[in-house]
Amino acid sequence: MLNVYEQVSNNKIKSGVIITLFIGFILAATYLISQAFGYGNEFMFFALFISFFMSGISYLWGDKIVVAINGAQVANRKDFFDFYTVTENLSLANGTPMPKVYFIDSPAMNAFATGRDPKNALICATTGLLQKLNRTELEAVVAHELSHIKNYDILLMMIVSILIGTLSILTNSITRSSFLGSKRDNNKSNPIVAIIGLVLIIFAPIIAKLIQLAISRRREFLADASAVKLTHQPQGLIDALTKISQDTNKLETASTATSSLYIDNPFKGNKIASLFSTHPPIEDRIKALENML
């Protein structure tokens, strides 16, 4: 049985391994696909530039976009005293600036954090979650979201998105070019490389998505363990996750574009959406937390 500090260290190591494999796979796939179809390295760099440009917009204004998409509103100290003061106190203990605090008017139980770094971050919770959790459970949820901020998970997932975007631009452009009959000089292309390129253009996006899910799910385990390290109360997070998992209300404002940000999959009632969920099953998260008791 691992203690909380060993859990945090273990999750960081596993995240690092998965991220390294992911970066290696994406770079190798983009190189082999561009070479197999006669596109030089300049095309791969062009795809990378476009991905960085689009991700830069998300990096600078992503938090505002997320707030707008989810219909979130600023939570003031007077009306949301527990939420505000819990975030204030835990931020001090976490050694990070207090993030902006928002709420979503919904009976569903959920919460998320977003922003580009600890100095430019926000935490948002639904009114359903704020009404149904006691203060200890609320502290656990806020600690989880603060851990995402401190661990730079938002920045990490942006890097992952850049690499997936590069692969997507490359495969879409090559497919479109081939469909339109555009020709490239493939005379010097190795037949084996060409075959690998054809296979990758079909399966690489699927493999990349699966690795992305693995990274995101591992970061959830890391945030859980980091939250316990901050509050020293694993039972609080266990109880909060149990209540959240039993909630049947739907979060109407949730979208696939922001679902990965939430503490729990907002589409948990949808079997198809849950299959590709960025979140590990809550039962597995609770089991990991129980090992810290």
Wavefront OBJ file of the C-alpha trace (Angstrom):
o trace
v 0.000 0.000 0.000
v 1.426 3.379 -1.041
v 1.185 6.455 1.159
v 0.063 9.772 -0.322
v 3.605 10.962 -1.078
v 4.444 7.704 -2.859
v 1.156 7.937 -4.785
v 2.034 11.449 -6.015
v 5.554 10.360 -7.012
v 4.245 7.194 -8.693
v 1.648 9.131 -10.711
v 4.226 11.702 -11.822
v 6.569 8.966 -13.061
v 3.773 7.189 -14.954
v 2.619 10.500 -16.470
v 6.174 11.249 -17.580
v 6.547 7.856 -19.257
v 3.220 8.180 -21.106
v 3.959 11.751 -22.213
v 7.419 10.757 -23.488
v 5.948 7.869 -25.474
v 3.232 10.157 -26.820
v 5.677 12.811 -28.042
v 7.886 10.149 -29.610
v 4.927 8.538 -31.379
v 3.509 11.799 -32.758
v 6.868 13.044 -34.059
v 7.691 9.667 -35.618
v 4.226 9.386 -37.175
v 4.273 12.886 -38.699
v 7.768 12.313 -40.089
v 6.981 8.913 -41.614
v 3.676 10.079 -43.111
v 5.246 13.176 -44.700
v 8.135 11.133 -46.067
v 5.911 8.315 -47.337
v 3.781 10.707 -49.387
v 6.690 12.699 -50.775
v 6.175 15.750 -48.562
v 9.398 17.229 -47.250
v 10.104 18.261 -43.695
v 8.898 21.766 -44.523
v 5.290 20.512 -44.675
v 5.595 18.938 -41.237
v 6.955 22.215 -39.857
v 4.066 24.080 -41.497
v 1.554 21.797 -39.758
v 3.387 22.359 -36.485
v 3.269 26.142 -36.969
v -0.496 26.125 -37.604
v -1.063 23.961 -34.514
v 1.015 26.303 -32.346
v -0.874 29.314 -33.682
v -4.280 27.843 -32.887
v -3.130 26.602 -29.475
v -1.657 30.037 -28.733
v -5.124 31.524 -29.074
v -6.464 28.921 -26.655
v -3.562 29.575 -24.284
v -4.173 33.329 -24.138
v -7.980 33.402 -24.160
v -8.983 29.813 -23.429
v -10.270 30.547 -19.924
v -12.620 33.248 -21.238
v -13.840 30.919 -23.970
v -14.498 28.126 -21.447
v -16.414 30.497 -19.141
v -18.567 31.669 -22.042
v -19.266 28.144 -23.317
v -20.363 26.942 -19.881
v -22.348 30.036 -18.966
v -20.309 30.500 -15.790
v -20.681 33.555 -13.559
v -18.407 35.155 -10.972
v -18.951 33.803 -7.449
v -18.646 36.554 -4.854
v -17.638 36.088 -1.226
v -21.032 37.099 0.210
v -23.241 34.704 -1.762
v -20.747 31.822 -1.969
v -18.975 32.184 1.351
v -17.883 28.546 1.820
v -16.722 28.144 -1.780
v -14.843 31.431 -1.728
v -13.164 30.977 1.669
v -12.266 27.323 1.051
v -10.534 28.333 -2.179
v -8.849 31.248 -0.407
v -7.531 29.115 2.474
v -6.389 26.176 0.351
v -4.632 28.468 -2.136
v -2.596 29.819 0.759
v -1.729 26.277 1.893
v -1.020 25.281 -1.715
v 1.430 28.138 -2.160
v -0.355 29.438 -5.253
v -2.279 32.672 -5.921
v -6.008 32.443 -5.307
v -7.713 31.707 -8.629
v -10.859 33.487 -9.748
v -13.995 31.741 -8.498
v -16.981 31.039 -10.776
v -20.219 29.083 -10.559
v -22.614 27.434 -13.002
v -26.298 27.516 -12.111
v -27.085 23.813 -12.465
v -28.348 21.041 -10.150
v -25.688 18.707 -11.576
v -22.647 18.073 -9.372
v -19.370 18.981 -11.056
v -16.422 21.369 -11.017
v -13.427 22.296 -13.146
v -10.314 24.447 -13.258
v -8.795 26.212 -16.229
v -6.256 28.880 -17.066
v -2.736 29.025 -18.467
v -0.784 29.086 -15.168
v -1.282 29.537 -11.395
v -1.308 33.320 -11.789
v -4.015 33.198 -14.463
v -6.450 30.506 -13.390
v -10.013 30.000 -12.269
v -12.061 27.368 -10.480
v -15.719 26.830 -11.283
v -18.323 24.695 -9.499
v -21.973 24.009 -10.136
v -24.558 25.194 -7.615
v -25.643 21.564 -7.267
v -22.197 20.590 -6.032
v -21.966 23.577 -3.688
v -25.345 22.768 -2.135
v -24.862 19.015 -1.686
v -21.298 18.798 -0.353
v -20.325 19.621 3.203
v -17.302 21.826 3.827
v -14.827 18.931 4.167
v -15.993 17.434 0.863
v -15.897 20.847 -0.805
v -12.324 21.324 0.421
v -11.400 18.010 -1.223
v -12.898 19.030 -4.582
v -11.293 22.476 -4.521
v -7.953 20.880 -3.549
v -8.274 18.577 -6.559
v -8.803 21.542 -8.885
v -5.978 23.541 -7.269
v -3.723 20.536 -7.855
v -4.555 20.633 -11.565
v -3.503 24.282 -11.557
v -0.290 23.730 -9.579
v 0.656 20.672 -11.661
v 0.248 22.734 -14.864
v -2.160 20.162 -16.289
v -3.820 22.806 -18.475
v -0.464 23.653 -20.078
v 0.388 19.981 -20.459
v -2.861 19.170 -22.235
v -2.317 22.162 -24.510
v 1.035 20.698 -25.576
v -0.705 17.377 -26.192
v -3.333 19.184 -28.274
v -0.608 20.911 -30.314
v 0.947 17.589 -31.233
v -2.396 15.989 -32.071
v -3.294 19.091 -34.088
v -0.070 18.744 -36.062
v -0.861 15.132 -36.871
v -4.462 16.006 -37.782
v -3.429 18.833 -40.124
v -0.838 16.614 -41.764
v -3.128 13.621 -42.339
v -6.074 15.751 -43.488
v -3.938 17.731 -45.925
v -2.311 14.636 -47.379
v -5.658 12.854 -47.697
v -7.217 15.887 -49.411
v -4.225 16.276 -51.699
v -4.364 12.614 -52.699
v -8.124 12.806 -53.267
v -7.700 15.815 -55.559
v -5.041 13.987 -57.535
v -2.124 16.123 -56.456
v 1.185 14.327 -57.042
v 4.416 14.382 -55.149
v 7.831 13.033 -55.950
v 7.747 9.609 -54.346
v 10.453 8.059 -56.493
v 12.967 8.172 -53.683
v 10.510 6.942 -51.091
v 11.341 3.626 -49.452
v 8.512 1.126 -50.158
v 8.530 0.024 -46.541
v 8.237 3.645 -45.386
v 5.377 4.145 -47.864
v 3.488 1.161 -46.438
v 4.082 2.353 -42.868
v 2.856 5.821 -43.894
v -0.367 4.397 -45.327
v -0.998 2.402 -42.153
v -0.254 5.411 -39.931
v -2.548 7.767 -41.827
v -5.402 5.395 -40.934
v -4.494 4.358 -37.400
v -2.278 7.162 -36.057
v -5.196 9.488 -35.122
v -6.881 6.651 -33.203
v -3.674 5.700 -31.392
v -2.954 9.361 -30.598
v -6.436 9.804 -29.112
v -6.017 6.717 -26.928
v -2.661 7.941 -25.630
v -4.201 11.370 -24.991
v -6.901 9.691 -22.898
v -4.228 7.772 -20.976
v -2.382 11.013 -20.177
v -5.554 12.792 -19.088
v -6.688 9.888 -16.913
v -3.278 9.647 -15.252
v -3.398 13.368 -14.452
v -6.743 12.811 -12.697
v -5.147 10.238 -10.416
v -2.278 12.664 -9.792
v -4.688 15.494 -8.930
v -6.552 13.198 -6.513
v -3.345 12.210 -4.740
v -2.101 15.820 -4.694
v -5.442 16.936 -3.208
v -5.061 14.452 -0.355
v -1.497 15.664 0.165
v -2.904 19.184 0.534
v -5.903 18.439 2.785
v -4.613 15.282 4.564
v -8.176 13.937 4.344
v -8.586 11.185 1.730
v -12.032 10.356 3.160
v -13.265 13.831 2.209
v -12.478 13.254 -1.462
v -13.835 9.694 -1.319
v -17.152 10.993 0.031
v -17.261 13.828 -2.508
v -16.572 11.519 -5.463
v -19.170 9.060 -4.172
v -21.834 11.774 -4.077
v -20.808 13.049 -7.513
v -20.956 9.549 -9.017
v -24.466 9.013 -7.607
v -25.786 12.297 -8.987
v -28.225 11.782 -11.865
v -28.642 15.406 -12.946
v -27.309 16.343 -16.362
v -25.039 19.327 -16.882
v -26.776 20.954 -19.840
v -23.969 23.438 -20.528
v -21.309 20.724 -20.894
v -19.704 20.231 -24.292
v -17.145 17.818 -25.695
v -14.745 20.760 -26.047
v -14.599 21.290 -22.272
v -15.571 17.887 -20.829
v -11.961 16.955 -20.018
v -11.729 19.878 -17.569
v -14.374 18.608 -15.151
v -13.663 16.569 -12.023
v -16.032 13.925 -13.394
v -17.179 13.068 -16.896
v -20.243 15.282 -17.541
v -21.508 12.738 -20.101
v -21.459 9.776 -17.714
v -25.016 8.843 -18.719
v -23.988 8.514 -22.352
v -22.369 5.107 -22.947
v -20.728 6.096 -26.239
v -19.314 9.349 -24.834
v -18.149 7.552 -21.681
v -16.228 5.033 -23.785
v -13.881 7.818 -24.877
v -13.982 9.672 -21.570
v -10.883 11.554 -20.460
v -11.668 10.484 -16.882
v -10.909 7.147 -15.220
v -13.912 5.420 -13.617
v -14.709 6.980 -10.240
v -14.663 3.490 -8.719
v -10.960 3.198 -9.649
v -10.213 6.636 -8.229
v -11.959 5.804 -4.957
v -10.048 2.515 -4.731
v -6.755 4.398 -5.134
v -7.802 6.857 -2.437
v -8.793 4.081 -0.056
v -5.261 2.725 -0.329
v -4.084 5.983 1.268
v -6.240 5.559 4.397
l 1 2 3 4 5 6 7 8 9 10 11 12 13 14 15 16 17 18 19 20 21 22 23 24 25 26 27 28 29 30 31 32 33 34 35 36 37 38 39 40 41 42 43 44 45 46 47 48 49 50 51 52 53 54 55 56 57 58 59 60 61 62 63 64 65 66 67 68 69 70 71 72 73 74 75 76 77 78 79 80 81 82 83 84 85 86 87 88 89 90 91 92 93 94 95 96 97 98 99 100 101 102 103 104 105 106 107 108 109 110 111 112 113 114 115 116 117 118 119 120 121 122 123 124 125 126 127 128 129 130 131 132 133 134 135 136 137 138 139 140 141 142 143 144 145 146 147 148 149 150 151 152 153 154 155 156 157 158 159 160 161 162 163 164 165 166 167 168 169 170 171 172 173 174 175 176 177 178 179 180 181 182 183 184 185 186 187 188 189 190 191 192 193 194 195 196 197 198 199 200 201 202 203 204 205 206 207 208 209 210 211 212 213 214 215 216 217 218 219 220 221 222 223 224 225 226 227 228 229 230 231 232 233 234 235 236 237 238 239 240 241 242 243 244 245 246 247 248 249 250 251 252 253 254 255 256 257 258 259 260 261 262 263 264 265 266 267 268 269 270 271 272 273 274 275 276 277 278 279 280 281 282 283 284 285 286 287 288 289 290 291 292 293
